[in-house]
């Protein structure tokens, strides 16, 4: 493994392409890296630097990763756009430039949803697209020679990235290549690290939907005419009743997912504390070093990674210690230094 990347291999993908097709490029499969053709590689273009290096494990659901990236990259724009539209709508209604009716309330909600889902495509109208590294799209899968060069230069891709974003799941620290990417990151000075628990996106999305539904339900019911001696009082009473009913229906689901998330987060400190790269898993070893499609013998990734870690951390290890001290030094770095950053 090396840190140098040949210029023709340095290819990045616009973020909107990574999010296209509702995360189709993040298809969940243990052998996802084997299921990519030339068309996916052609989505990228030659670049000099990545805005973000996206680190993840392939067995995690594509939708969890998609929602996580929408929260990371789109949610801020969605908030400001919906806030601006809501304020503008309020002024237009106050000055009677648009009807003071219930349907005008929906403008803010619609804008928030559209921007949250499609901001990366919309921002291209005014700004350059964000360029990211995704292994499946930026390393050639159709050419064995280019693929080998890309894998061997994985650390070089990270060296050309401004930021490392980890889409964390409970499997992340169990994967060899994920650990290797963290090792490459640790060599860079003051490079930003962002860790996003993928289930956090679900709870944030549900909370957003939760309050959207409650707010819309209240306005719909409040604007409906239920009759009675006091229509205004009747409408407000019915609105409060149905809003509380919806609240009771949604709360258990939100709490259940929230508890799952908290359970995952409690595992994170323990995973960092007990991290040992010697116990990490990789695809080649689980396949007995035989390519599942071609049947060819595969090089052991573990040997390549351990040899590279010896170059990076061996100089820092005490020469008098037993063989493998560089691995223990790397384990200590994850257990102590990285755990504080996270």
NORVEN-V429421 format. One record per residue. N is the residue number from 0. D_FIRST is the distance of its C-alpha to the first C-alpha in Angstrom with 1 decimal. Layout:
<<N:D_FIRST> <N:D_FIRST>>
This chain:
<<0:0.0> <1:3.8> <2:7.2> <3:9.2> <4:10.7> <5:13.3> <6:16.6> <7:17.6> <8:14.8> <9:15.8> <10:18.4> <11:20.2> <12:22.9> <13:26.3> <14:26.9> <15:30.1> <16:28.4> <17:26.2> <18:29.5> <19:31.5> <20:33.2> <21:33.3> <22:29.6> <23:29.4> <24:25.7> <25:25.0> <26:26.8> <27:26.5> <28:25.0> <29:22.6> <30:21.4> <31:21.8> <32:18.5> <33:20.3> <34:23.5> <35:22.7> <36:24.2> <37:24.1> <38:26.6> <39:24.3> <40:21.7> <41:24.7> <42:25.5> <43:22.9> <44:23.4> <45:21.5> <46:21.4> <47:20.5> <48:20.0> <49:20.1> <50:22.9> <51:21.3> <52:18.0> <53:19.4> <54:17.7> <55:19.5> <56:19.8> <57:21.1> <58:24.0> <59:25.8> <60:28.7> <61:28.3> <62:31.5> <63:30.5> <64:27.5> <65:29.9> <66:32.5> <67:30.1> <68:28.9> <69:32.6> <70:33.5> <71:30.7> <72:31.2> <73:34.7> <74:37.0> <75:37.8> <76:39.0> <77:40.9> <78:42.7> <79:43.8> <80:44.9> <81:46.9> <82:48.4> <83:49.5> <84:51.0> <85:52.8> <86:54.4> <87:55.4> <88:56.8> <89:58.8> <90:60.4> <91:61.2> <92:62.9> <93:64.7> <94:66.2> <95:66.9> <96:64.9> <97:63.4> <98:65.2> <99:65.1> <100:63.9> <101:61.4> <102:59.2> <103:58.3> <104:56.6> <105:53.9> <106:52.5> <107:50.3> <108:48.9> <109:48.2> <110:46.4> <111:44.3> <112:43.2> <113:42.6> <114:40.5> <115:38.5> <116:37.6> <117:37.3> <118:36.7> <119:33.5> <120:35.5> <121:38.5> <122:36.7> <123:35.8> <124:39.5> <125:39.2> <126:35.6> <127:32.3> <128:30.2> <129:27.4> <130:24.0> <131:21.4> <132:18.0> <133:18.2> <134:15.4> <135:18.0> <136:19.6> <137:17.0> <138:14.5> <139:16.6> <140:17.9> <141:20.4> <142:18.4> <143:16.0> <144:14.4> <145:14.0> <146:12.8> <147:9.9> <148:9.0> <149:9.7> <150:7.8> <151:4.4> <152:6.1> <153:7.7> <154:7.9> <155:9.5> <156:11.9> <157:13.0> <158:13.5> <159:15.9> <160:17.7> <161:21.0> <162:21.1> <163:19.4> <164:21.7> <165:21.4> <166:23.6> <167:24.3> <168:25.8> <169:26.5> <170:23.6> <171:20.9> <172:20.1> <173:20.2> <174:17.1> <175:13.7> <176:11.8> <177:14.6> <178:14.1> <179:10.4> <180:11.9> <181:14.6> <182:12.4> <183:10.9> <184:14.6> <185:16.0> <186:14.5> <187:16.7> <188:20.4> <189:23.0> <190:21.1> <191:23.3> <192:22.5> <193:24.7> <194:25.1> <195:27.4> <196:28.7> <197:29.1> <198:32.5> <199:33.7> <200:33.9> <201:36.3> <202:38.6> <203:38.7> <204:39.4> <205:42.1> <206:43.7> <207:43.8> <208:45.4> <209:47.6> <210:49.2> <211:49.4> <212:51.3> <213:53.6> <214:54.4> <215:55.1> <216:57.1> <217:59.2> <218:60.0> <219:60.7> <220:63.1> <221:64.7> <222:65.5> <223:67.0> <224:70.7> <225:71.8> <226:75.4> <227:77.5> <228:80.0> <229:77.3> <230:74.5> <231:72.4> <232:72.5> <233:72.0> <234:68.9> <235:67.3> <236:68.2> <237:66.7> <238:63.6> <239:63.1> <240:63.7> <241:61.2> <242:58.6> <243:58.9> <244:58.7> <245:55.5> <246:54.2> <247:55.0> <248:53.3> <249:50.0> <250:49.6> <251:48.9> <252:45.9> <253:44.4> <254:45.0> <255:43.4> <256:40.2> <257:40.3> <258:40.6> <259:37.6> <260:35.6> <261:36.9> <262:36.0> <263:32.4> <264:32.3> <265:33.8> <266:30.8> <267:28.3> <268:29.4> <269:29.5> <270:26.0> <271:24.7> <272:27.0> <273:25.9> <274:22.2> <275:20.1> <276:16.5> <277:17.6> <278:19.9> <279:17.8> <280:17.9> <281:15.6> <282:17.0> <283:15.9> <284:17.6> <285:20.7> <286:20.9> <287:20.9> <288:17.9> <289:20.3> <290:19.9> <291:23.0> <292:24.0> <293:23.4> <294:23.5> <295:20.7> <296:18.6> <297:15.3> <298:12.1> <299:12.0> <300:9.6> <301:11.0> <302:10.0> <303:6.2> <304:7.0> <305:9.6> <306:8.0> <307:5.9> <308:9.4> <309:11.1> <310:9.9> <311:11.0> <312:14.1> <313:15.0> <314:16.9> <315:18.9> <316:19.7> <317:22.9> <318:22.4> <319:25.4> <320:24.1> <321:23.2> <322:19.8> <323:17.7> <324:19.2> <325:16.0> <326:15.8> <327:19.5> <328:18.9> <329:16.5> <330:19.2> <331:21.8> <332:20.2> <333:20.3> <334:23.7> <335:25.3> <336:23.9> <337:22.5> <338:25.6> <339:27.8> <340:26.1> <341:26.5>>
